[in-house]
Amino acid sequence: MLIKTGIPTPEDLEKVYPSEERMLKGPVAIIECFQKIPCNPCTEACKQGAILPMKDINDIPEMDFEKCNGCGVCISRCPGLAIFIVDRSYSEKEAIVRIPYEFVPLPEVGQKVVGLNRAGEELGTFEVKKVQSGGKKNMTYTVWLAVPQELCMEVRNIRLGGVTHGE
């Protein structure tokens, strides 16, 4: 149960996922925000209008997935670190998952990191493809990870270190 564990249920997640057809078209934002709190930076950040205007600042963000181009500006604007970009069109075997990251040191391109699920459990070792700054006034970076297609909806954080050479 989300309210007790902080981990969304499969039913919670199903409500915020795009269709399978949309997932295969290219990068798309997924907003895993489930609490009604006064927050709207993602809505303000989205120049495509994919994150729909809120009637009340306490509303949960809603997406028009067809308008989303996967630019990722919303990732670094979300103070709750609840937005991810998933690109299942990256390759036949791998997807790119872009995650918000606010720890130091930052991972480096080419570095192997441990991918974690929402509960902090290890899912495997994955390569960092890109590290993107959130801008001069924003210390939230976006880390681009190549992960197996079957894990793209599970990997939601990383841990540096603990990776042996050859993995």
N, C-alpha and C positions, 0 to 999 in steps of 0.2 A: 504494500500500500504506500503510495507516494508520500502522503502526509507523515507517515511514521519513519520511513526509510530514506526518503529523498530520491528514491529510484522509481521512475515511471514504470507502470505495468505495460504489458504488450497492448492492452486495450487503450491506454493513454496514448501510446506511441502511434497506434494505428490511426488515431484521429488527426494526427499532424503530418502524416506521410503523404507524399505525392503518389499518384498512380504509378504502376509499373511502367506504363507507356511513357510517362513524363520522365521517369528516372533514367530511361535509356536514351533520351534525347540529348543529354548533356548536363552540365553542372546545374544544381538546383539547391536553394537554401532550404534547410529543415529547421524549424523553430521548435525546440523542445522546452517551451515555457508553459507551465501548467498552473501557476498561481496568479490570482488576481491581485496585482500590486500596482501602485501608481508609477508607471514606466512606459515610455514610448520612443526611446532613441532609435530603435530599429525602424519604426515607421517613418521617422524624420529622415533617416539615412538613405532609404530606398528611393532612388531617383526613377526607377522603372514603374513604381506604383504597385509592385508585387506584394508588399506588405500593406494590407488594406488599412485605410484610415480608421481610427478607433472612435466610437461614439463617446466613450468614457475612458479617461487615462488609466483606469483600473482594469480595462478589458484585456483579455488574452489576445496576443497578436494572431491575425488570420492571414493566410497566404493565397494569392492567385498565382499558382505555380506556372501557368502559361506565360505570365509576364516576367517571371524571374529568369534572368540570364546568368545567374551564378557568379556575379561580379564579386560578391563577398564583402562589400562595404559594411553590411549589417553585422558581420561577425565581430569586428573590433568595436562596434558601437554598443553592443549588448553588455550591460554591467553584470548580468547574471551568467555570462559565458554559456548561453543556452542555444546558440545558433551555430549550425554546422553546414558546410557545403559538401554535397556528395556528387561525384562525377563518375557514373557507371559507364560512360562512353570512352573512358581513358584507354582501356585495352580489353581484349577478350577475357583475360584472366584476372586483371587487377582493376580496381577503382581508385580514384583519388578521394581521400577524405580530408577536408580542411577543418582544423580545429582551432579554437581560441587558446592562447597560451600566455600566461603571465608570470612564469617563473624564470629565474636565472640560475645557471647559464642557459642561454638559448641553444637549442640544437642547431647543428650545421647541416647544410645540404650534403647528402651522401651518407650521413651518419645513420647508424642502425639504432632504433629506439624500441622500447617495449610498449606495445599498444595495450591500452586498458579499456575495459567496458565501463558501463555506468556505475557498477559496483566496485570498481577499482581492481577487478580481476584481470590477470594477464591473458591476452589473446594471441600473443606471438611477437615476433621481432619484425619490424618493418622499416623501410628506408624513407628518410626525409628527402622529399623532392624539391621543396622550396620553403623558405622562411620569409614571411612578408610582414613589414612593419605596419602598425595601425596609424602611423603618422606622427608628426612632431609632438602633438599634445596627447597622444594616446599610447599607453604602454602595453596594450593588448596586441600581441603578434598573432599571425595566422601561420600555423604549421601545416604544410601539405604532406600527407603520407600516402604512399602506394600500399594498398592492402588488398588481399584476395577479395574478389567480388562478393563471396559469401559472408564476409565480415564487415562490409562497408556500412551496414546499419547498426553495427555493434561497437566499433572502435570509436571512443569519444574522448580519450585522453592519452597521454604518453608519460613514460617515465624514462629519464636518462640513466645510463649506467646499468650494470647488471647484465650486459650483453657480452657474450663471449665472441672472440674473433671467429669468423667463418659463418656466423649466423646471418 
